[in-house]
Amino acid sequence: RLNDTLTLFLSPSRSSDGVCAAGTVVVSRLKMGEMEEVDVDHITTDIPSHKCPLVCESASHAWIDRENNPLTGPVFKNPICKVYRFQTVDSKWMLVREQMEECTLSFSIPKQLLSLYIQEDISRVQDLKELGELSPHWDNLRKEVMTRYGGIISSYQDTLAELDKITGHSFKPSCCKAQKSLEFIPINLHTQRMRVTCPRKTDALYDVVTVGAPAAHFQGFKCGGLQRLLSRYEAEKKSFSTAYQCIYYSPEHTAKAQEVLSTMSLLQPLITSLADQLLQAAQEHSSPGLREALKNLSDKTEQFVHTLKDELVKSALLALHAAQSGYISKNQKQTPVKGGQHQGHIHQGSDQNQSPVQGLPGHSPATSVTDSTAVCNNVEGSQTPTRGEGGLLKHQDSIPHHKEYDEEEWDRVWANVAKCLNCVIAMVDKLQEEDNNKQEPVPEQQLADVITSHNPGDWREQLRPLVTRLKECVMEVVEKAKRAMTFVLLQETACSIPQGFILQQRRDVVFSQALAALACGFVMRLYAGMQDQGFLRQLHLVGLVAQFESLLSTYSEEIGMLEDMEVSISDLQRVTFQITEAKTDDLSDLQPLVCGRRDHFTVEVPLPRLVFQTLPEEIKEGKPLRVFPVLFNVGINEQQTIAERFGDISLQERINQKNFEMLEGYYKSLSEQVPLECLPCFQTPTDIKELLETLGQNVVTKKRKNVEILWIAGTICRRLNGIRFTSCKSAKDRTSMSVTLEQCALLRDEHQLSKDFFVRALDCMRSRLTQGDIGQWEDPEAGAVTENKPASRHFYPIALLLVSSHLLVVWLILSLVFLLAKYQ
């Protein structure tokens, strides 16, 4: 070691040709904060006399700071690293390290989603089969819908099989963006991290996820993107419903039906499990365990009842009854029959004053107490069957056949659940009173007709019949509501064949791409903030904002891409995250997992046991973590110039205005629940509220290519501990220009980068040679920044322009403007 230089001589362990030396490595120590001219490598840029001070470069794992962040291995791989040295305004030196990595979630998330889509559609087909006997009209529609579902299932299975064959790849290059087997995979999904080391200051990290705009490139954009197609579809669906003799259901009704199905599928097994826990606590004579189990059972049962107290379920049951074969409407019935039916109702309601239902959420006395007539030992399924038209006894299915439909039946059925729960609560109170005061006899309560006397010491035996009836009532309600909501979805699907299925496939494709990017960004942000207690507190109290920066133009095909992206980002509101403890520390057990249905997905992020134990209790208990996605778009290329001069940019204006309001709402919620001390500190003193006001002014200002919107939105996102995404068509040229400009701006504003070094730093980061070995990708442009392509690629085909002299003039003017701007 001489003159602060370390020389390493490398030699092979075994040499067959007698050569002893394999090479040497010379390492020069960099003295931080001094004005020495240390000899370092330089990279020549396109601008004469500008040299980039490249300290070192690496395309291997050796430069990754694994000891500080051991979690990067499971999700991120194939890093490319560059380290630069730049001068600050006070003549000190900073080290800047750029690190780009691929993400394994590019393929794992879409493959999991495809499996969930297939399972959901298979379950939907089974639900349609279980609707029972329908009239010929509805039966034919059901068969057609099931055939369509079968086609989607087969297509998704083929796509999943093709993806399973792919090994060794971690991202989809832009040259494959229109390949059908890869349409669910995001384009060029990468992470970009800039670590800044300055004298007398802690290191700072700046992360951004770069990804191609989520869009259905294989299906094309001839008729526009999802936003336009869905609007047109909803307008036409009313006429389709008339043609198919369906009831028109709005998107809100359809979403409600899916929500009811999803909630029931979650709560029904949970209620059953909690009821068993209650019996177990009763068997153990554990008063604290009994109270805890009863509290959990009451909460989930009340949530269950509240979900089903909806007019949509009641009206859907009536519509399903009308679709049964042999349906006879009420006005076709004879008056004596109606009177008999009415008398039956009066008889059933004779003891309704004994009902203990009270105080349940969603229960109003008009509907749940006075109309509900059954008690715990008189569930709907065990009532005496009514007589049909011919006077013969008919077996009562969940939806009656060949007789008048009782519109109050549903109210009685779901009210039975609440009554049975109150019976259980009353029995538990009685048992605990007996336990607390064994000397005094317990006075007989009004439950004599529903509670049978047992041995006072046997709690389980006294609770078991009541708990069993509760589970039976819950199961009956689930069966009825499931059929009703399935029929709603059948009507919604039947009146939109085949357009509805095509749109659903397109929506699945773009959502898969968006979710893979979001999961990548969430994991990256979580790993970086594991030691930040303020960030973790914000995470479980409010959630994180995910800001998507789009550089798509509002011209030609990119309009359709932007419309696809808008819907996909909006659909991310249906996603929550959950932190779990990994089974082992093996890399395969640390991969995020996706579960749920189309109306709601949960991404589980497993962490090693030692890391998991450091999290707040709310996160360790499995609290769902929300993400608030917002999208801001400003076109910046030459096509946007044409759109602003001769086209329409209303789509961009609407998107920016809508998402500004969402961002403003998030900040309001954050400021109410989280102290501002939890947010990161920055050198620039501008307040977030002032930044929001400036952003709002820029959103409504009519200004061409107003990139201030993107800069301010990005600044707000970083100050809110958010997740940053940058996208264009393929996440290459425009994306890299935006990311490198943002990085240099951060160095200038937060780390006092010298003005003399700003342009040099920007040129250095944008140089093709500073972005790693381009040849390692199949796509020569994937992951690169700027390819320094000749300007001729921007020229329009002359053969097409010669058709019109006017177009030729426009082409000449635009080309001249471009050349002047390029070489100015």
Secondary structure, DSSP 8 states (H G I E B T S, - for coil): -BTTEEEEEE--SS-SS-----EEEEEE---TT-------EEEE-SSTT-EEEEEEEESSGGGS-TTT-TTHHHHEEEEEEEEEEEEBTTS-EEEEEEEEEEETHHHHHHHHHHHHHHHHHHHHHHHHHTT--B-HHHHHHHHHHHHHHHHHHHHHHHHHHHHHH--S--SB-GGGTT-GGGTTS-BS-EEEEEEEEETTEEEEEEEEEE------TTT-STT--HHHHHHHHHHHHHHHHHHTT-----HHHHHHHHHHHHHHHHHHHHHHHHHHHHHHHHHTT-HHHHHHHHHHHHHHHHHHHHHH--HHHHHHHHHHHHTBTT---GGGS-HHHHHHHHHHHHHHTTTGGG----S-TT--IIIIISS----TTS-GGGS---B-TTS-B----SS--SS---TTHHHHHHHHHHHHHHHHHHHHHHHHHHHH-SSS-----TTTTT-----TT-HHHHHHHHHHHHHHHHHHHHHHHHHHHHHHHHHHHHTTTTHHHHHHHHHHHHHHHHHHHHHHHHHHHHHHTTT-HHHHHHHHHT-EEEEEEE---SSTHHHHHHHHHHHHHHHGGGEEEEEEE-SSSSGGGGS-EEEEETTEEEEEEEE-HHHHTTS-HHHHTT--EEEEEEEEE---SHHHHHHHHHS--HHHHHHHHHHHHHHHHHHHHHHHHS-GGGS---SS---HHHHHHHHHHHHHS--TT-THHHHHHHHHHHHTT-EEEEE-SSSSHHHHHHHHHHHHHHHHHHH-B-HHHHHHHHHHHH-GGGG--GGGSSSTTTT-S-----GGGGS--HHHHTT-HHHHHHHHHHHHHHHHHHH-
